[in-house]
């Protein structure tokens, strides 16, 4: 499992400005358990062979190995109305065959979290006061073209 994980890590599109891995967590049993080992690799310059060697120290079938890195992504800045390329988080995971009740059999042994969920989910904002619209009239003569009052937040 570890040699395949090392090959998977070699395919990671690491950032041009941060070309090494930043962290490794060894997670036993499932995601609710505390990690049995954690390494902060930011200043170590570790590549795939070094990360695999660290992971091999805790080789178990019911373990997941979670590696952090950065990759370059083009982001659109709404304030300047320009695109910019900058490092964003990338998480690579290797699931052992018995980890989390055998999740690897359905989800696969390897996973990549590209960090895009914030593009598809709204960031949290404090609630605004709602205002009530009494009626919304659609175009057309039909009496059914009215909707009941709705709250617009």
C-alpha distance (Angstrom), angle and dihedral (degrees) to the residues before:
residue distance angle dihedral
X1 . . .
X2 3.82 . .
X3 3.85 95.2 .
X4 3.82 89.7 52.8
X5 3.80 89.6 47.7
X6 3.82 90.2 52.0
X7 3.83 89.1 52.2
X8 3.81 89.2 48.9
X9 3.82 89.9 52.4
X10 3.82 90.7 53.6
X11 3.81 88.8 62.4
X12 3.81 93.5 56.7
X13 3.83 111.8 117.9
X14 3.80 95.8 -133.7
X15 3.77 120.7 -165.6
X16 3.80 117.5 -90.7
X17 3.80 89.5 -129.5
X18 3.84 95.9 43.6
X19 3.80 106.8 36.1
X20 3.80 99.0 169.2
X21 3.79 137.2 66.4
X22 3.80 118.3 -89.6
X23 3.81 105.2 -157.4
X24 3.81 146.8 0.1
X25 3.80 126.7 -155.0
X26 3.80 124.0 -173.0
X27 3.81 106.8 -151.6
X28 3.84 118.6 -166.5
X29 3.82 126.9 -150.8
X30 3.85 100.0 -19.2
X31 3.80 142.5 -20.7
X32 3.82 93.5 -81.4
X33 3.81 92.9 65.7
X34 3.78 124.6 88.1
X35 3.80 114.8 -105.2
X36 3.82 113.0 -98.6
X37 3.80 91.9 -148.6
X38 3.80 136.4 13.5
X39 3.78 130.5 -177.5
X40 3.79 128.3 -167.9
X41 3.81 101.7 -146.6
X42 3.81 100.0 173.3
X43 3.80 96.7 114.0
X44 3.81 97.7 28.0
X45 3.82 100.4 80.2
X46 3.82 92.3 -135.1
X47 3.78 119.6 175.4
X48 3.83 129.9 -174.9
X49 3.85 96.8 -68.9
X50 3.80 93.8 51.8
X51 3.82 93.5 45.2
X52 3.82 90.6 48.7
X53 3.82 90.4 50.3
X54 3.81 90.4 53.4
X55 3.81 91.8 47.2
X56 3.82 91.6 49.2
X57 3.81 89.1 63.0
X58 3.83 87.4 71.8
X59 3.79 102.3 38.1
X60 3.80 110.6 165.9
X61 3.80 132.8 143.5
X62 3.82 91.8 -128.6
X63 3.79 95.5 53.8
X64 3.81 136.0 99.5
X65 3.79 123.6 -153.1
X66 3.80 113.8 -149.4
X67 3.80 118.9 -167.0
X68 3.80 125.7 -171.3
X69 3.78 126.7 -152.8
X70 3.79 140.7 142.9
X71 3.77 130.3 -109.7
X72 3.79 131.7 -171.5
X73 3.80 116.8 -101.9
X74 3.79 130.5 176.2
X75 3.81 110.0 -122.3
X76 3.78 128.1 -173.1
X77 3.80 113.4 -131.3
X78 3.79 108.8 -147.5
X79 3.81 92.8 -162.1
X80 3.80 96.4 55.5
X81 3.83 95.2 25.8
X82 3.81 89.5 -133.8
X83 3.78 136.5 116.9
X84 3.79 119.1 -117.1
X85 3.78 131.6 -176.3
X86 3.79 114.6 -135.9
X87 3.82 140.6 156.2
X88 3.80 115.6 -87.9
X89 3.84 130.1 -178.1
X90 3.79 119.3 -83.8
X91 3.81 122.8 -173.8
X92 3.81 122.4 -164.3
X93 3.80 119.7 -168.8
X94 3.79 135.2 -169.5
X95 3.82 115.3 -161.6
X96 3.79 118.0 -155.6
X97 3.82 115.1 -133.9
X98 3.84 93.1 -103.9
X99 3.82 98.1 36.8
X100 3.83 114.5 123.0
X101 3.81 94.5 -0.8
X102 3.81 92.5 -50.0
X103 3.80 99.4 -50.0
X104 3.80 88.4 161.3
X105 3.82 90.1 71.7
X106 3.81 91.4 62.1
X107 3.82 104.9 23.5
X108 3.80 99.7 30.7
X109 3.78 133.5 -111.6
X110 3.81 94.4 -89.3
X111 3.79 130.2 49.7
X112 3.80 134.9 177.2
X113 3.79 121.3 -156.3
X114 3.78 105.0 -159.9
X115 3.79 95.2 -172.7
X116 3.81 97.0 -122.0
X117 3.81 99.2 127.9
X118 3.81 92.3 98.6
X119 3.82 89.0 62.4
X120 3.80 90.2 59.7
X121 3.79 100.9 36.4
X122 3.76 124.1 60.6
X123 3.76 115.7 -113.8
X124 3.76 112.3 -115.1
X125 3.78 114.3 -90.0
X126 3.78 128.2 -179.6
X127 3.80 111.2 -97.4
X128 3.77 117.4 -93.8
X129 3.78 122.6 -142.0
X130 3.79 110.7 -94.1
X131 3.76 123.8 -125.8
X132 3.76 124.5 -152.0
X133 3.75 121.9 -126.6
X134 3.79 109.4 -155.4
X135 3.77 97.5 -154.7
X136 3.74 140.3 -11.9
X137 3.80 114.7 -146.1
X138 3.76 117.9 -159.3
X139 3.78 124.4 -152.3
X140 3.76 113.4 -85.7
X141 3.78 139.3 59.3
X142 3.81 97.7 -94.5
X143 3.83 115.5 121.5
X144 3.83 86.5 -142.4
X145 3.78 89.1 66.2
X146 3.81 90.8 93.2
X147 3.77 126.3 90.0
X148 3.79 126.4 -158.0
X149 3.82 118.9 -101.2
X150 3.79 114.1 -69.2
X151 3.79 134.6 -167.3
X152 3.80 114.6 -122.2
X153 3.80 114.8 -158.0
